[in-house]
Amino acid sequence: MRDLLLGREPADYDVSTDATPEQVMRIFPQTYEVGAQFGVVLVPVDGELPEGAAVEHPKAIEVATFRNDGLYTDGRHPEKVTYTQNPREDVQRRDFTINGLLLDPLNHDQVLDFVGGREDLQRGIIRTIGRPEQRFAEDKLRMLRAVRFAARFGYEIDGNTKRAIRLLAPEIKQVSRERVRDELTKMLTEGHARTAFELLEATGLLHEVLPEVEKMKGVAQPPQFHPEGDVWVHTLLLLEKLPHPCTRTLAWGALLHDVGKPPTFKVGPDRIRFDGHVEVGMAMAEEICRRYRMSNEDTEQIVALVANHMRFADAERMKESTFKRFVRTPKFDEHLAMHRIDCLASHEDLSLYDFVREKLATMPPEAVRPKPLITGHDLIALGFRPGPLFSEILAAVEDGQLEGWLHDRDDAMEFVKSKFSPE
């Protein structure tokens, strides 16, 4: 209902009803009891759902029975659920007023607003339904959701709601890391990442969920390279320039690309320095990814973005072989996008970005990833035994191939015989 009133296309539709889960399952020929103990049944829109489908599946509608909730002793689920015939009672258990609006399709699409949600939409306010302390005690993730909704819609968080978040922020650690990760990822990828992280900092949540990022505040940078300000300001500017839509790995890579600067900060005789910040940042980024239980694939890419974000400075001086290996880095488009927004968030000089793009455009794929001229079998035929030397020889041959002075198998074999000897 919220999105319809805002003139937005809803991402999904949820149904609330006075029908019990058993009645819902009798009405529809096929249903899934994803949360029947809490009055929630999943109804496929068209055909069957794949095994293990979640409530958020795009081909299903969540049908929830009007209910009253008991105590939330685990900070997420009520101990007891009591069904009700009254939608007003059901709305009282929801999180924010703007999410407590109902549409009655059987009564000329009447909007049912029992909590002042329509007024809060007009005023641009994120406010809990009832006492914020109680709503957050029921599900502490709601504190992060308040920030995300405020950022997404450009709204203010109601004063009482914000004070409760500041007070209860340490309790966010009671929420599963996967749920926190997913909420942070949404903040980073929904198009309002800078605002979201400014609100995280202002509410004290950043200190609890990403203290490594909070430590960027006040860490000065050399003005000749970073006229925009400290590491925190630079990171916020970079988040502001994230493309939309944005992959989660690019978003997290952008957030963490300079996470190694605070622990490596020092003032040298000539300027501020961050010696080894890339290596330190890689280790920190990997620890954060592991903490939030990201997949191995996502972790590898995020760490790679941190690892490579400074390599573009050497692009014009790279040997052909080095350059070609660099640009065939997996998901290189994300590395290039990272470099672009990194530049735009600091000195705004895109000359290296343009150089890499233009040079890459002139290279056919077979020049970047050529078919190997020789293999290990060829080396064995020359009398070499499998071992570490194999990799060294094959890398040297590929260098010559990428540089353009080894053209075919015969060239490569002669090169090997002239430069290496079997042990």
C-alpha positions as CSV (number, residue, x, y, z in Angstrom):
1,M,0.0,0.0,0.0
2,R,2.9,2.3,0.9
3,D,4.4,2.2,-2.6
4,L,1.0,2.7,-4.3
5,L,0.4,5.9,-2.4
6,L,3.9,7.0,-3.3
7,G,3.2,6.4,-7.0
8,R,5.8,3.5,-7.1
9,E,5.4,0.1,-8.6
10,P,5.3,-2.3,-5.7
11,A,8.0,-5.0,-5.7
12,D,5.5,-7.5,-4.3
13,Y,2.1,-7.8,-2.8
14,D,1.3,-9.2,0.6
15,V,-2.3,-10.2,1.6
16,S,-3.7,-10.0,5.1
17,T,-7.0,-11.8,5.9
18,D,-9.2,-12.9,8.7
19,A,-9.1,-16.4,7.2
20,T,-7.1,-18.8,9.3
21,P,-4.1,-20.7,7.7
22,E,-6.3,-23.8,7.4
23,Q,-9.0,-21.9,5.6
24,V,-6.4,-20.4,3.2
25,M,-5.0,-23.8,2.4
26,R,-8.5,-25.1,1.7
27,I,-9.3,-22.2,-0.6
28,F,-6.2,-22.6,-2.8
29,P,-5.4,-25.8,-4.6
30,Q,-1.7,-25.5,-3.7
31,T,0.0,-23.8,-0.8
32,Y,3.2,-23.9,1.2
33,E,3.2,-23.7,5.0
34,V,6.3,-21.4,5.3
35,G,5.2,-20.0,8.5
36,A,1.8,-21.4,9.4
37,Q,2.6,-21.3,13.1
38,F,2.6,-17.5,12.7
39,G,-0.4,-17.4,10.4
40,V,1.6,-17.2,7.2
41,V,1.0,-19.3,4.1
42,L,2.7,-19.0,0.7
43,V,0.4,-19.2,-2.4
44,P,1.9,-19.7,-5.8
45,V,0.8,-17.2,-8.4
46,D,1.2,-19.6,-11.4
47,G,2.1,-23.2,-11.0
48,E,4.5,-24.8,-8.5
49,L,7.4,-23.1,-6.7
50,P,10.9,-24.6,-6.7
51,E,11.8,-26.7,-3.7
52,G,13.0,-24.5,-0.8
53,A,11.3,-21.4,-2.1
54,A,11.3,-18.5,0.4
55,V,8.5,-16.1,1.3
56,E,10.1,-13.4,-0.9
57,H,9.9,-15.7,-4.0
58,P,8.6,-13.5,-6.9
59,K,6.1,-16.1,-8.1
60,A,4.3,-16.4,-4.7
61,I,2.1,-14.2,-2.5
62,E,2.4,-14.3,1.2
63,V,-1.0,-14.6,2.9
64,A,-1.0,-13.7,6.6
65,T,-3.9,-14.1,9.0
66,F,-4.8,-11.1,11.2
67,R,-3.2,-11.8,14.5
68,N,-2.0,-10.5,17.9
69,D,1.5,-11.5,19.0
70,G,2.7,-12.6,22.4
71,L,6.0,-11.9,23.9
72,Y,9.2,-11.9,21.8
73,T,11.7,-13.5,24.1
74,D,14.1,-14.3,21.3
75,G,14.1,-10.9,19.7
76,R,12.5,-12.0,16.5
77,H,9.6,-14.5,16.9
78,P,6.6,-14.3,19.2
79,E,6.1,-17.1,21.7
80,K,2.4,-17.2,21.0
81,V,0.1,-16.0,18.2
82,T,-3.6,-15.3,18.6
83,Y,-5.7,-14.9,15.5
84,T,-8.1,-12.0,15.3
85,Q,-10.9,-10.9,13.0
86,N,-9.9,-7.2,13.4
87,P,-7.3,-5.7,11.0
88,R,-6.8,-2.8,13.4
89,E,-5.4,-5.2,16.0
90,D,-3.2,-6.9,13.4
91,V,-1.6,-3.6,12.3
92,Q,-0.6,-2.7,15.9
93,R,2.1,-5.4,15.8
94,R,3.8,-4.1,12.6
95,D,7.0,-2.1,12.5
96,F,6.5,1.4,11.1
97,T,3.4,3.5,10.4
98,I,4.2,3.7,6.7
99,N,4.2,-0.1,6.6
100,G,0.9,-0.3,8.5
101,L,-1.4,0.8,5.7
102,L,-3.9,-1.7,4.2
103,L,-5.9,-1.6,1.0
104,D,-9.4,-3.1,1.1
105,P,-10.2,-4.4,-2.5
106,L,-13.7,-5.4,-1.5
107,N,-14.6,-1.8,-0.4
108,H,-13.7,0.3,-3.5
109,D,-10.0,0.0,-2.7
110,Q,-10.4,1.9,0.5
111,V,-7.2,2.7,2.4
112,L,-7.3,1.5,6.0
113,D,-5.0,3.6,8.2
114,F,-5.2,2.9,11.9
115,V,-1.7,4.3,12.8
116,G,-1.3,7.6,11.0
117,G,0.8,6.1,8.2
118,R,-0.7,8.2,5.5
119,E,0.2,11.4,7.4
120,D,3.8,10.2,8.0
121,L,4.1,9.5,4.3
122,Q,3.1,13.0,3.5
123,R,5.4,14.4,6.2
124,G,8.3,12.2,5.2
125,I,8.7,10.5,8.6
126,I,9.8,7.0,9.7
127,R,8.0,6.3,12.9
128,T,7.3,3.1,14.8
129,I,3.8,1.9,15.5
130,G,3.5,2.4,19.3
131,R,6.5,2.6,21.6
132,P,9.7,2.3,19.6
133,E,11.4,0.4,22.5
134,Q,8.7,-2.3,22.3
135,R,8.9,-2.6,18.5
136,F,12.7,-2.9,18.5
137,A,12.6,-5.4,21.4
138,E,10.3,-7.6,19.2
139,D,12.8,-7.6,16.3
140,K,16.0,-5.7,16.7
141,L,16.7,-5.7,13.0
142,R,14.0,-3.1,12.8
143,M,16.6,-0.5,13.9
144,L,18.5,-1.2,10.6
145,R,15.3,-1.2,8.7
146,A,14.4,2.2,10.0
147,V,17.7,3.5,8.6
148,R,17.2,1.8,5.3
149,F,13.7,3.1,4.8
150,A,14.7,6.7,5.8
151,A,17.6,6.5,3.2
152,R,15.5,4.9,0.5
153,F,12.7,7.5,0.7
154,G,14.7,10.5,1.8
155,Y,12.7,10.7,5.0
156,E,13.6,11.8,8.6
157,I,13.5,9.3,11.4
158,D,11.0,10.4,14.1
159,G,12.8,11.8,17.2
160,N,11.5,9.2,19.6
161,T,12.3,6.4,17.2
162,K,15.8,7.7,16.7
163,R,16.4,8.1,20.4
164,A,15.4,4.5,20.9
165,I,17.8,3.3,18.2
166,R,20.7,5.2,19.9
167,L,19.8,3.6,23.2
168,L,19.3,0.1,21.9
169,A,22.0,0.1,19.1
170,P,24.3,-2.4,21.0
171,E,21.5,-4.9,21.0
172,I,21.7,-5.2,17.2
173,K,24.5,-7.8,17.9
174,Q,21.8,-10.2,19.0
175,V,20.5,-10.4,15.4
176,S,21.9,-13.1,13.2
177,R,24.8,-12.0,11.1
178,E,23.1,-13.1,7.9
179,R,20.1,-10.8,8.5
180,V,22.4,-7.9,9.3
181,R,24.4,-8.6,6.2
182,D,21.3,-8.7,4.0
183,E,20.0,-5.4,5.4
184,L,23.4,-3.7,5.0
185,T,23.6,-5.0,1.4
186,K,20.2,-3.5,0.6
187,M,21.4,-0.2,2.0
188,L,24.5,-0.3,-0.2
189,T,22.7,-1.3,-3.4
190,E,19.3,0.5,-3.3
191,G,20.8,3.8,-4.6
192,H,21.1,5.8,-1.4
193,A,24.1,4.3,0.2
194,R,25.7,7.5,1.4
195,T,22.6,8.6,3.2
196,A,22.2,5.2,4.8
197,F,25.7,5.2,6.2
198,E,25.4,8.7,7.5
199,L,22.3,7.6,9.4
200,L,24.1,4.5,10.6
201,E,26.8,6.7,12.0
202,A,24.3,9.2,13.5
203,T,22.3,6.5,15.3
204,G,25.3,4.6,16.7
205,L,24.5,1.5,14.7
206,L,27.7,1.8,12.6
207,H,29.8,1.4,15.7
208,E,28.1,-1.9,16.4
209,V,27.9,-3.5,12.9
210,L,31.0,-2.1,11.2
211,P,33.4,-0.5,13.7
212,E,36.2,-0.8,11.2
213,V,34.3,1.7,8.9
214,E,33.5,4.0,11.8
215,K,37.3,4.3,12.5
216,M,37.7,6.1,9.1
217,K,36.2,9.2,10.7
218,G,38.9,11.9,11.2
219,V,41.7,10.0,9.5
220,A,43.3,12.7,7.4
221,Q,44.6,12.2,3.9
222,P,47.3,14.0,1.9
223,P,45.4,16.9,0.3
224,Q,47.3,16.7,-3.0
225,F,45.7,13.4,-3.6
226,H,42.5,13.8,-1.6
227,P,41.3,17.4,-1.5
228,E,37.8,16.1,-0.5
229,G,38.8,15.4,3.1
230,D,39.4,12.4,5.4
231,V,38.9,8.7,4.7
232,W,35.3,8.8,6.0
233,V,34.3,11.7,3.7
234,H,36.0,10.1,0.8
235,T,34.2,6.8,1.4
236,L,30.8,8.6,1.7
237,L,31.5,10.4,-1.6
238,L,32.4,7.1,-3.2
239,L,29.2,5.4,-1.9
240,E,27.2,8.4,-3.3
241,K,28.6,7.7,-6.8
242,L,27.9,4.0,-6.8
243,P,26.0,3.0,-10.0
244,H,22.3,2.0,-9.7
245,P,21.6,-0.8,-10.0
246,C,24.8,-2.0,-8.4
247,T,26.2,-5.4,-7.7
248,R,26.6,-6.3,-4.0
249,T,30.3,-7.1,-4.5
250,L,31.1,-3.7,-6.0
251,A,29.1,-2.0,-3.3
252,W,30.9,-3.8,-0.5
253,G,34.2,-3.4,-2.3
254,A,33.6,0.4,-2.5
255,L,32.7,0.5,1.2
256,L,35.8,-1.4,2.3
257,H,38.4,-0.3,-0.3
258,D,40.2,2.0,2.2
259,V,39.4,0.1,5.4
260,G,43.1,-0.5,5.8
261,K,44.0,3.2,6.1
262,P,43.1,3.9,9.7
263,P,45.4,1.2,11.2
264,T,48.3,2.2,8.8
265,F,48.0,6.0,9.1
266,K,51.3,7.8,9.9
267,V,52.7,11.2,9.2
268,G,56.0,11.0,7.3
269,P,58.6,13.6,6.7
270,D,57.0,14.7,3.4
271,R,53.3,13.8,3.7
272,I,50.7,11.5,5.3
273,R,51.3,7.9,4.4
274,F,49.4,4.7,4.6
275,D,52.1,2.2,3.9
276,G,50.7,-1.3,3.4
277,H,47.1,-0.2,3.6
278,V,46.1,-2.4,0.7
279,E,47.5,-5.6,2.2
280,V,46.0,-4.7,5.6
281,G,42.7,-3.8,4.0
282,M,42.5,-7.1,2.2
283,A,42.9,-9.0,5.5
284,M,40.3,-6.8,7.2
285,A,37.9,-7.0,4.3
286,E,38.1,-10.8,4.3
287,E,37.5,-10.9,8.1
288,I,34.4,-8.7,7.7
289,C,33.1,-10.9,4.8
290,R,33.6,-14.0,6.9
291,R,32.0,-12.4,9.9
292,Y,28.9,-11.7,7.9
293,R,29.0,-15.2,6.3
294,M,29.2,-14.0,2.7
295,S,29.8,-16.7,0.1
296,N,33.3,-17.6,-0.9
297,E,32.7,-16.2,-4.4
298,D,31.5,-12.8,-3.0
299,T,34.3,-12.7,-0.5
300,E,37.0,-13.4,-3.1
301,Q,35.6,-10.6,-5.4
302,I,35.3,-8.0,-2.6
303,V,38.9,-8.8,-1.4
304,A,40.1,-8.6,-5.0
305,L,38.5,-5.1,-5.4
306,V,40.4,-4.0,-2.3
307,A,43.6,-5.6,-3.6
308,N,43.5,-4.0,-7.0
309,H,42.1,-0.5,-6.4
310,M,45.6,1.0,-6.4
311,R,47.0,-0.9,-9.4
312,F,45.4,1.5,-11.9
313,A,48.1,4.1,-10.9
314,D,50.6,1.9,-12.8
315,A,48.5,1.2,-15.9
316,E,50.4,3.5,-18.2
317,R,53.8,2.0,-17.2
318,M,52.7,-1.7,-17.3
319,K,54.4,-4.0,-19.7
320,E,52.0,-5.4,-22.3
321,S,52.0,-8.8,-20.6
322,T,51.3,-7.2,-17.2
323,F,48.5,-5.0,-18.6
324,K,46.8,-7.9,-20.4
325,R,46.9,-10.1,-17.3
326,F,45.5,-7.2,-15.3
327,V,42.5,-6.6,-17.5
328,R,41.6,-10.3,-17.6
329,T,41.1,-10.2,-13.9
330,P,37.7,-11.9,-13.2
331,K,34.9,-9.4,-13.3
332,F,37.3,-6.6,-14.4
333,D,34.3,-4.4,-15.2
334,E,33.7,-4.0,-11.5
335,H,37.4,-3.1,-10.9
336,L,37.1,-0.5,-13.7
337,A,33.9,0.9,-12.1
338,M,35.6,1.0,-8.7
339,H,38.5,3.0,-10.1
340,R,36.1,5.4,-11.8
341,I,34.1,6.3,-8.7
342,D,37.3,6.3,-6.6
343,C,38.7,9.0,-8.8
344,L,35.4,10.9,-8.9
345,A,35.3,10.9,-5.1
346,S,38.8,12.4,-4.8
347,H,40.8,14.3,-7.5
348,E,38.2,13.7,-10.3
349,D,41.0,12.9,-12.8
350,L,39.7,10.1,-15.1
351,S,42.7,10.0,-17.4
352,L,43.9,6.6,-16.2
353,Y,40.3,5.3,-16.4
354,D,40.1,6.5,-20.0
355,F,43.5,5.1,-20.8
356,V,42.6,1.6,-19.7
357,R,39.2,1.7,-21.3
358,E,40.5,2.9,-24.6
359,K,43.5,0.5,-24.7
360,L,41.2,-2.4,-23.8
361,A,38.8,-1.5,-26.6
362,T,41.6,-1.9,-29.1
363,M,42.6,-5.3,-28.0
364,P,40.8,-8.3,-29.5
365,P,39.9,-11.0,-27.0
366,E,42.4,-13.4,-28.4
367,A,45.2,-10.9,-27.8
368,V,44.2,-10.7,-24.1
369,R,43.6,-14.4,-23.6
370,P,45.6,-16.2,-26.4
371,K,45.7,-19.9,-26.7
372,P,48.9,-21.2,-25.1
373,L,51.7,-21.9,-27.5
374,I,53.0,-24.9,-25.5
375,T,51.9,-27.1,-22.7
376,G,53.4,-29.2,-20.0
377,H,53.5,-32.1,-22.4
378,D,55.9,-30.1,-24.6
379,L,58.1,-29.5,-21.7
380,I,58.2,-33.1,-20.8
381,A,59.2,-33.9,-24.4
382,L,62.1,-31.5,-23.9
383,G,63.3,-33.4,-20.9
384,F,61.8,-31.3,-18.1
385,R,60.3,-33.0,-15.1
386,P,57.0,-31.7,-13.6
387,G,57.6,-29.3,-10.8
388,P,57.8,-25.6,-9.8
389,L,60.0,-24.9,-12.9
390,F,57.1,-25.8,-15.1
391,S,55.0,-22.8,-14.0
392,E,58.0,-20.4,-14.4
393,I,58.7,-21.6,-17.9
394,L,55.1,-21.4,-19.0
395,A,54.7,-18.0,-17.5
396,A,57.8,-16.8,-19.4
397,V,56.5,-18.2,-22.6
398,E,53.1,-16.5,-22.1
399,D,55.0,-13.2,-21.3
400,G,56.7,-13.4,-24.7
401,Q,53.4,-14.3,-26.4
402,L,51.6,-11.3,-24.7
403,E,54.4,-9.0,-25.5
404,G,54.3,-10.1,-29.1
405,W,57.8,-11.5,-29.7
406,L,56.8,-15.2,-29.5
407,H,54.4,-16.0,-32.3
408,D,54.0,-19.8,-32.6
409,R,54.9,-23.1,-31.0
410,D,58.3,-23.3,-32.8
411,D,59.3,-19.9,-31.4
412,A,58.3,-21.0,-28.0
413,M,60.1,-24.3,-28.1
414,E,63.3,-22.5,-29.3
415,F,63.0,-19.9,-26.5
416,V,62.6,-22.6,-23.8
417,K,65.7,-24.5,-25.1
418,S,67.7,-21.3,-25.2
419,K,66.8,-20.0,-21.7
420,F,66.1,-23.1,-19.5
421,S,67.8,-26.3,-18.9
422,P,66.3,-29.6,-17.6
423,E,67.4,-30.3,-14.1
